[in-house]
C-alpha cells in the first residue's frame, strides 16, 4: 500500500469529476485575474516597449542586476552554511543529557527565535560600526549574514530537536543495547534520519534566508532588491521589480530541485545503513 493510499481514501468517479470541475474553475479565475491585471497595465501604458527597453541594456545588468544578484547569493550561501552549523550544534546541545548544556542551548535558541531578524541586522550593523573591527565597506554584509545566521540557525536547531524526538524510541534503545553512548546514538543513528525527515522544513528555511537577504537594503547592503529599486527609480519601478521577482523565483526553483535531489540521496544512504 502506498503512503498516499494509507493517508487518504482513493477518489471515486464523482469525487474525480468534482476535482476536475474545481480545477477548471480555479484555472479560469486565475486566468481572469491575470487578464484583468494586464488590461489595467495596458491602460496605464505599462506594457509599452519604452517601459521595458531599459531592462535589456548591458548597463542594467552589468552595473546593477548582476552585482545585486551576486550580493544576494553570496550572503544567502554563507548564511545557509553558518545557519546549518549553528542549528546542528545547538540542536544537539538541546538534546544533550548534560543539564547545564541543555539549559544554555535552550535559552539561546528561544531568545534568538523571538528576536526579529531585521533587528539583529541593525544591531550588528551599529555594534560592529562602533567596534571598528571590520572595514566599514563590509559592515552591511557581515551584519546581514550574522542576523540571518542567528535567527535561522535557532529555527534549524529547533527542527533538529523536534526531528530527533519524532523518531521511534526503539532506534535509540537498540543503539544503546549495542554499547553505543548516547552521543554516538545521536550522531550515528538519530541525526542522519532526522535530517532526511526535516528536509522539506530545511528547504523552506533556506528559501526564507534567500528572501530575507532583501532586508539588507535597509542597512545599505547592495543586494538584488536594492539594485532593482535603484534601477527602477531611474526608469520604471514596476518593471525592475518584476525582473527581480523573476530572478528570485528562478533561484528558489533551483534550490528546490537541489534539495529534492539531496533528500533522495540522503534517503538512499540512510536506507543502506539501516539494512547493513
Secondary structure as UniProt FT lines:
FT   HELIX           3..7
FT   HELIX           13..43
FT   TURN            44..45
FT   HELIX           49..52
FT   HELIX           53..56
FT   HELIX           58..60
FT   HELIX           61..65
FT   HELIX           66..94
FT   HELIX           99..114
FT   HELIX           117..131
FT   HELIX           136..138
FT   HELIX           139..165
FT   HELIX           169..177
FT   TURN            178..179
FT   HELIX           182..185
FT   HELIX           186..190
FT   HELIX           191..197
FT   HELIX           199..212
FT   HELIX           213..219
FT   HELIX           224..234
FT   HELIX           237..275
//
